[in-house]
Amino acid sequence: MRWLLRQLEKDLWSPEVAGIGLGLVYVLALWLANRSPGASGTFFNVAAVVGKPLTAGDPANQFFVSMFPPVTEGLGWQFWMVAGIFFGALASVLIGRHFRLTWMPVEQWKDVFGGAVWKRWVIAFIGGVILQIGAGIAGGCTSGLALAGGVQLSPAAFLFIPGIFISGAIVQLLVYRNKY
């Protein structure tokens, strides 16, 4: 148990160890729960649960009821998984004594975008919206399509994974130019 606590207290983990651990989580999720972990469906689930009561009385606007019938019945397993990820990450930084709240990230961000906190929030929000739209178009997010699909040897995963790295490199060049 002490060995595990020492590992959890480390500031950085080896990418190999973290990757093996994440792979084991996916294999165990498929084997024990017969579920393929993914996060992007959670946001559709929450939107459907919130939107259904708002549109239930209007027959002209039955989008949530007709498009998302299974998810409008309540918060599903994906919601609880994402909540578990949040609380697990919080426990991890508390155990490792690395928890801190910051309004602005590292100097790299300030060099490119300046020190305005509102700009960080706007860019993060727009980036999140673009990522969610992309996950909808691709048929899954990084965790659902790339990782879970890769564990299941899905051809779509092996097309999506290089796309992640290529698009990330392109966006990095557009955003940071030659500064970093």
C-alpha positions in Angstrom: 0.0 0.0 0.0 2.9 2.4 0.8 4.4 1.7 -2.7 1.1 2.7 -4.3 0.8 5.9 -2.2 4.4 6.8 -3.2 3.5 6.3 -6.9 0.4 8.5 -6.5 2.4 11.2 -4.8 4.8 11.6 -7.8 4.5 14.8 -9.7 4.9 13.1 -13.1 4.3 9.5 -14.1 6.2 7.6 -16.8 4.1 7.8 -20.0 4.6 4.0 -20.4 3.3 3.2 -16.9 0.3 5.7 -17.3 -0.5 4.2 -20.8 -0.4 0.6 -19.5 -2.6 1.6 -16.6 -5.1 3.4 -18.9 -5.1 0.4 -21.2 -5.9 -1.9 -18.3 -8.8 0.3 -17.2 -10.3 0.0 -20.7 -9.8 -3.7 -20.9 -11.3 -4.2 -17.4 -14.3 -1.9 -18.3 -15.1 -4.0 -21.3 -14.5 -7.3 -19.6 -16.2 -6.6 -16.2 -18.9 -4.1 -17.1 -19.4 -4.8 -20.8 -19.1 -1.1 -21.4 -16.8 0.9 -23.6 -15.7 4.0 -21.7 -16.2 7.4 -23.5 -17.1 10.9 -22.3 -18.6 12.8 -25.1 -22.0 11.1 -24.8 -22.3 12.5 -21.3 -22.9 16.0 -22.6 -25.7 14.8 -24.9 -27.2 12.9 -22.0 -27.2 15.9 -19.7 -28.6 18.2 -22.4 -31.3 15.6 -23.1 -32.2 15.3 -19.4 -32.3 19.1 -19.0 -34.0 19.7 -22.4 -36.8 17.1 -22.2 -38.9 18.9 -19.5 -38.4 22.2 -21.4 -39.9 20.8 -24.6 -42.2 18.0 -23.4 -45.4 20.1 -23.6 -44.7 21.5 -27.1 -45.6 19.0 -29.9 -43.8 21.3 -32.4 -40.5 20.9 -30.5 -39.9 17.3 -29.6 -36.2 17.2 -30.5 -35.0 15.7 -27.2 -37.8 13.2 -26.9 -37.5 12.0 -30.5 -33.7 12.2 -31.0 -32.5 11.0 -27.6 -35.2 8.7 -26.2 -32.8 6.4 -24.2 -30.9 9.2 -22.6 -33.9 11.3 -21.6 -34.8 8.7 -19.0 -32.2 9.9 -16.6 -28.4 10.2 -16.1 -26.7 7.1 -17.5 -23.5 5.3 -16.6 -21.4 7.7 -18.7 -22.4 10.6 -16.5 -21.3 8.8 -13.4 -18.1 7.7 -15.1 -17.3 11.4 -15.9 -18.2 12.4 -12.3 -15.8 9.6 -11.1 -13.0 10.9 -13.4 -13.4 14.3 -11.8 -13.4 13.1 -8.2 -10.6 10.6 -9.0 -8.5 13.4 -10.5 -9.2 15.6 -7.4 -8.2 12.7 -5.1 -5.0 12.3 -7.1 -3.9 15.9 -6.8 -4.8 16.0 -3.1 -2.9 12.8 -2.4 0.1 14.1 -4.3 -0.2 17.5 -2.7 -0.2 19.3 -6.1 -3.6 20.9 -5.9 -3.7 24.6 -6.7 -6.2 27.0 -8.3 -4.8 29.3 -11.0 -6.5 32.0 -13.0 -3.8 31.9 -15.7 -1.7 29.0 -16.9 2.0 28.9 -17.6 4.0 31.7 -19.1 3.7 30.1 -22.5 0.0 31.1 -22.6 0.7 34.7 -21.5 3.4 35.0 -24.2 0.9 34.1 -27.0 -2.5 35.4 -25.7 -1.6 37.9 -23.0 -2.7 38.0 -19.4 -6.4 38.5 -19.8 -8.3 35.9 -17.8 -11.6 36.5 -19.8 -9.7 35.7 -23.0 -8.6 32.3 -21.6 -12.2 31.5 -20.6 -13.6 32.5 -24.0 -10.9 30.5 -25.9 -11.4 27.5 -23.6 -15.2 27.6 -24.1 -15.0 27.9 -27.9 -12.4 25.1 -28.0 -14.7 22.9 -26.0 -17.6 23.6 -28.3 -15.5 22.7 -31.3 -14.2 19.5 -29.7 -17.8 18.4 -28.9 -18.9 19.1 -32.5 -15.9 17.2 -33.7 -16.7 14.3 -31.4 -20.2 14.2 -32.8 -19.0 14.2 -36.4 -16.3 11.5 -35.7 -18.6 9.3 -33.8 -16.8 9.5 -30.5 -14.2 11.4 -28.5 -10.6 10.6 -27.8 -11.5 8.3 -24.9 -14.5 6.6 -26.7 -13.3 6.3 -30.3 -9.5 6.3 -30.0 -8.8 4.5 -26.8 -11.9 2.2 -26.4 -11.9 1.6 -30.2 -8.2 0.9 -30.2 -8.6 -1.7 -27.5 -11.3 -3.4 -29.6 -9.1 -3.1 -32.7 -11.7 -0.9 -34.5 -10.6 0.4 -37.9 -12.2 3.8 -37.2 -9.9 4.2 -34.2 -6.8 3.6 -36.3 -7.9 6.3 -38.7 -8.9 8.7 -35.8 -5.7 8.4 -33.8 -3.4 9.8 -36.6 -6.0 12.5 -37.2 -5.7 13.6 -33.6 -1.9 14.0 -33.9 -2.0 15.6 -37.3 -4.7 18.1 -36.4 -3.0 18.8 -33.1 0.3 19.6 -34.8 -1.5 21.9 -37.3 -3.4 23.8 -34.5 -0.2 24.1 -32.5 1.5 25.7 -35.5 -1.4 28.1 -36.1 -1.8 29.1 -32.4 1.8 29.3 -31.2 3.4 30.0 -34.6 7.2 29.6 -34.2 7.3 30.7 -30.5 7.3 27.2 -29.1 
